[in-house]
C-alpha cells in the first residue's frame, strides 16, 4: 500500500529535508456544530409537498428504456411516447427506507478511508474545467501534464479528501478513452478515492475495475466496501439522459456510491425564486435517489445540491451568492429530513484569483458547512465559474479549508484550559507571554497558516512585500518539488497497465 506522509512538530509540519510546507495532518473532519435551520417545519413540509407534486403531476423525462422499465415495474406511470415518468410519494418513501444514512469510501490506502454522512465533512478537488491557469504560464487548454500536477497537489495537501471527475480535461487525448489515462493518474500519483465518470456504462465500469485492481481485489469484493463514487448530473429542468442513466445503473449494480446532483440555476434552469428552485432540485434529486434503490436496494447514494442564480443582466452563472449559501443550508435540512448524505459545492464566479474569488468561495463554504454538507465538491481549485482549474486558487482554497477544519475542532473546556491560575498569577497590567501556561502551548495554541502573512508592515516589506497571490504561486511550485509519489506494488502496476492497453484496443474509435 502507499506510504503515508509523516508529520511532526508544529501542527503536523512536514519532516522532509528542506522543511516542507506547514499544513494540518490528514484527518477525518467532524462537524458537531449546530446546523443552520433556515426553514421552519411548515416551510420544509411545503417544500417537500411541492416536490412530490412535481414528480406526480409534471414528471421527469428520461431517455433510456432501461430506466423506464425499472420505474414501470415499480408501479410508476410511464408515458413511452413522451418518455415521461410520474411517481407518487409512496414510491419515494419506499426507496428512502433502504438508503444508507452513512457509508465509507476506501481508496488503495485504507488509512485514507472517508465516511460520508452523519457529521462527517470531506473536501474534494475541483472537477471538470476545460482550462487551467497559473501565474507563471497563464491560461491554457486542459492537458495531461497539468492534470497530473493537480493530482500530485491533491495528494500532497492533506485538506483534500477526494479526487473529482477529471480536474481538467486533457484535450490532446481522445475523448472516448482519456478517462483511462485520468483514472491511471489518480491511482499513480495519489492514494485517494476518486470520482468515476458515469457518462455511459463503460466509463463507470472502467473506474470500478481499475480501483479494484489497485486495491488487490475483484469488483465483486468491492461491492460491500466501495472505492469509487460518481455524480449523476440531472439536465435540469427535469431531464435524465440515457448516458447518465446507464452510468447510474452500472454503479448501483456494483454497490458503488452515486450522487444525484441537479444543475439548477435560478432564472435559467429553474424559476427565478429560491423556493421554486429548491422544490425542483428536490424533485429531481429524489427521482434519482429512487432510481438507485430500484436498481439495487441499499446502494449508497448522496443528495447533491448545486442551486445558485444567474446574473439577470447577462445570464452568466453566479456562485458564492447569498442565494447560493441559503440553498446550501436549506438543502442540508432536506437531507436531514430524508436521512441522505449530502453533497454541495463552494463555487465562485471570479475570472481571476482575487478578492471576489476569496469572498465568494468563503461565503459558499460557510453555507456548505453550516448546512451540514458531508462532501464539499470542487472545494479546491475552482475558478471562472468552473471553466478553469487554477493552481493559485487551489492554494488559497486549501488555506480556507484548513481554517474551516480548525474552526470545527471542538473546544476543550477543562480547568486547565479555563486558565484561572494563570490569570491569578499575572499582575494587573502585566502580560502572559512568558507564563508557564503560555509556554506549554505556544507551538500549538493557534492555527498556523500556510498562506497568510502575519508579519508587521515593516517586516513584510523587508521580506519582499509579497502578496497572497505571489505567495500562492511559490507554494504550489514548492509543493510540486516536495511531492512524493505513493508506493505501488509492481504487480498491481503491471495489471493496471495491461488493463488500460486492453481496454483502449477494445474501445477503438467507438464509445466505451
Secondary structure, DSSP 8 states (H G I E B T S, - for coil): ------B-SGGG-B-STT----------EE--S-----S-HHHHHHHHHHHHHIIIII-EEE--HHHHHHHHHTT-EEETTTTEEE--HHHHHHHHTTS-SEEEE--SSGGG-EEEETTEEEEEE---BSEEEETTTEEEE--HHHHHHHHHHHHH-TT--EE-S-SB--TTS-TTTHHHHHHHHHHHH--SEEE---SSHHHHHHHHHHHHHHTTS-TTTTTTS--EEEEEEE-SSSEE-HHHHHHHHHHHHTT-EEEEEE--EETTTB-SSHHHHHHHHHHHHHHHHHHHHHHSTT--EEEE---EEE-TTT--EE-S-HHHHHHHHHHHHHHHHHT-EEEEE-----SSSSHHHHHHHHHHHHHHHHTT-SEEEEEETEEGGGTEEEHHHHHHHHHHHHHHHHHHS----SHHHHTHHHHHHS-TT---TTSHHHHTTTTTSS---SS-----HHHHHHTT---HHHHHHHHHHHHHHH-------HHHHHHHHHHHHHHHHHHTTS--
